[in-house]
Amino acid sequence: SACSFKGKKLPEDPGADTVDFPKRTTPAKGYELLFQPEVVRIYISLLKESKTPAILEASAGAIQNLCAGSWTYGRYIRSALRQEKGLSAIADLLSHDSERVVKAASGALRNLAVDLRNKELIGKHAIPNLVKNLPGGQQTPAKNLSEDTVVSVLNTINEVIVDNLEAAKKLRETQGIEKLVLINKSGNRSEREVRAAALVLQTVWGYKELRKPLEKEGWKKSDFQVNLSNTSRTQGGSSFDDSTL
């Protein structure tokens, strides 16, 4: 892994691509059926096979909820999604025409990225699609997504690049910095969008290894320091305010 964790005991081994679910002594019943490992395969097949936006949104939303927080089955399901090759199916939804599908996929990836190995893979493969959903830049046609969706995407980007230098580099390579600075400086974005973009910029500037390359491209320290004192509240990179539907 590209991350350095200074000898902290990790809740999950970033190199482990397989997961052993706890063995059941009795069959699952009632609400337990909703979070059994087998359910992961059903959601992944729906994500890959369905053409119906409502089904895609609901499936990604269910994964988002199952992966929220630090409960035991959330940890298992985060690993199982990777093991069953589901991460790319969710990342692909970030390019969907339906904004509701994009938002649900963003939320699912944010919670999946709590797992360190997932974070690494999402950083490598999903950052370009996440950046494409941000306003501004040279892309045509420009996406015109709602405040809620833009904030969700920004929060997901922040979750993925915290403790993940390679993902922060990928953000820079995909014109992410331009879009983030534009959100902060353009004056036509909401306070929530500005605050969420500022958190991402602060995370990027926190990587000393990136400062020289960024300055060579013409960025200044002040581009990454956004005054948040007049915002109503701040939120940490690992908050779960947006982690359930």
ZAMARGU-4260 file (C-alpha; in steps of 0.2 Angstrom, whole numbers, plus 5000, padded with zeros to 4 digits):
<rodrens>
0) 5000/5000/5000 | 5006/5018/4996 | 4999/5023/5013 | 5010/5024/5029 | 5001/5020/5045
5) 5016/5022/5058 | 5013/5005/5066 | 4995/5008/5071 | 4985/4992/5072 | 4974/4992/5057
10) 4956/4987/5058 | 4958/4978/5041 | 4973/4972/5032 | 4975/4982/5017 | 4983/4968/5007
15) 4969/4955/5011 | 4959/4952/4996 | 4949/4938/5004 | 4938/4938/5019 | 4931/4925/5030
20) 4914/4928/5036 | 4909/4922/5053 | 4902/4904/5052 | 4883/4903/5056 | 4877/4890/5067
25) 4858/4893/5063 | 4851/4899/5046 | 4849/4918/5044 | 4831/4924/5046 | 4821/4940/5047
30) 4830/4956/5045 | 4847/4946/5046 | 4844/4941/5028 | 4847/4959/5023 | 4865/4959/5027
35) 4871/4941/5023 | 4887/4940/5012 | 4876/4932/4998 | 4866/4948/4996 | 4882/4956/4990
40) 4882/4945/4974 | 4863/4950/4971 | 4867/4969/4972 | 4882/4967/4961 | 4872/4957/4947
45) 4859/4971/4948 | 4872/4984/4946 | 4879/4976/4931 | 4864/4969/4922 | 4850/4982/4926
50) 4846/4996/4914 | 4833/5004/4925 | 4839/5020/4935 | 4828/5016/4950 | 4835/4999/4952
55) 4853/5005/4950 | 4850/5019/4963 | 4842/5007/4975 | 4856/4994/4974 | 4870/5007/4976
60) 4860/5015/4990 | 4858/4998/4999 | 4877/4995/4997 | 4880/5013/5004 | 4869/5009/5019
65) 4876/4991/5022 | 4894/4999/5022 | 4890/5013/5034 | 4900/5015/5050 | 4910/5003/5059
70) 4898/4988/5063 | 4905/4971/5060 | 4895/4966/5044 | 4899/4983/5037 | 4917/4978/5037
75) 4914/4961/5030 | 4903/4968/5016 | 4916/4981/5011 | 4928/4967/5009 | 4916/4956/5000
80) 4912/4970/4987 | 4930/4970/4983 | 4932/4951/4982 | 4917/4950/4971 | 4924/4963/4959
85) 4910/4975/4963 | 4920/4991/4965 | 4922/4994/4946 | 4903/4992/4943 | 4899/5005/4956
90) 4913/5017/4949 | 4905/5015/4932 | 4888/5022/4938 | 4897/5039/4941 | 4895/5041/4922
95) 4877/5037/4922 | 4864/5049/4914 | 4853/5049/4929 | 4859/5061/4943 | 4851/5051/4957
100) 4861/5035/4951 | 4877/5046/4951 | 4873/5052/4969 | 4870/5035/4976 | 4886/5028/4968
105) 4896/5042/4975 | 4889/5038/4993 | 4892/5020/4991 | 4910/5023/4986 | 4913/5035/5001
110) 4908/5021/5013 | 4917/5008/5004 | 4933/5018/5005 | 4933/5016/5024 | 4941/4999/5020
115) 4960/5003/5016 | 4962/4992/5001 | 4946/4998/4994 | 4952/5016/4996 | 4968/5012/4986
120) 4958/5004/4972 | 4945/5018/4972 | 4959/5031/4971 | 4966/5022/4956 | 4951/5019/4946
125) 4936/5031/4952 | 4945/5048/4954 | 4943/5053/4935 | 4924/5049/4935 | 4922/5058/4952
130) 4931/5073/4945 | 4920/5073/4929 | 4905/5076/4940 | 4912/5092/4947 | 4906/5109/4939
135) 4918/5119/4929 | 4933/5114/4918 | 4934/5111/4900 | 4923/5097/4898 | 4908/5097/4885
140) 4894/5096/4889 | 4896/5103/4906 | 4887/5093/4920 | 4875/5103/4929 | 4872/5093/4945
145) 4862/5099/4961 | 4871/5105/4976 | 4867/5089/4985 | 4876/5078/4972 | 4891/5090/4970
150) 4893/5090/4989 | 4892/5071/4990 | 4905/5069/4976 | 4917/5081/4985 | 4915/5072/5002
155) 4919/5055/4993 | 4934/5063/4985 | 4940/5069/5002 | 4937/5051/5010 | 4947/5043/4996
160) 4962/5055/4996 | 4964/5056/5016 | 4979/5045/5020 | 4981/5040/5001 | 4995/5050/4992
165) 4993/5041/4976 | 4974/5046/4975 | 4979/5064/4978 | 4991/5063/4964 | 4978/5056/4953
170) 4966/5070/4958 | 4980/5083/4952 | 4982/5073/4936 | 4964/5073/4931 | 4962/5092/4932
175) 4953/5091/4949 | 4963/5105/4957 | 4957/5117/4944 | 4939/5112/4947 | 4941/5113/4966
180) 4949/5131/4966 | 4935/5136/4954 | 4921/5131/4966 | 4930/5141/4980 | 4934/5156/4969
185) 4920/5158/4957 | 4907/5166/4969 | 4892/5157/4961 | 4893/5140/4971 | 4884/5137/4988
190) 4892/5138/5005 | 4890/5119/5007 | 4899/5116/4990 | 4913/5129/4995 | 4915/5121/5012
195) 4917/5103/5005 | 4929/5109/4991 | 4939/5118/5004 | 4941/5102/5014 | 4948/5093/4999
200) 4960/5107/4995 | 4966/5107/5013 | 4969/5088/5012 | 4979/5090/4996 | 4990/5104/5003
205) 4993/5093/5018 | 5004/5082/5007 | 5021/5090/5007 | 5026/5079/4993 | 5014/5088/4982
210) 5018/5106/4986 | 5033/5108/4974 | 5024/5100/4959 | 5008/5111/4962 | 5019/5127/4964
215) 5027/5123/4948 | 5010/5122/4939 | 5007/5140/4946 | 4996/5136/4961 | 4999/5146/4977
220) 4997/5141/4995 | 4983/5154/4996 | 4973/5143/4983 | 4972/5129/4996 | 4968/5140/5011
225) 4950/5144/5011 | 4942/5155/5024 | 4929/5144/5032 | 4926/5155/5048 | 4910/5162/5041
230) 4902/5145/5038 | 4889/5137/5049 | 4899/5121/5054 | 4914/5111/5048 | 4914/5093/5045
235) 4929/5081/5047 | 4935/5070/5032 | 4928/5054/5041 | 4911/5061/5046 | 4896/5050/5041
240) 4883/5064/5039 | 4880/5058/5021 | 4882/5039/5024 | 4864/5033/5024 | 4850/5036/5012
</rodrens>
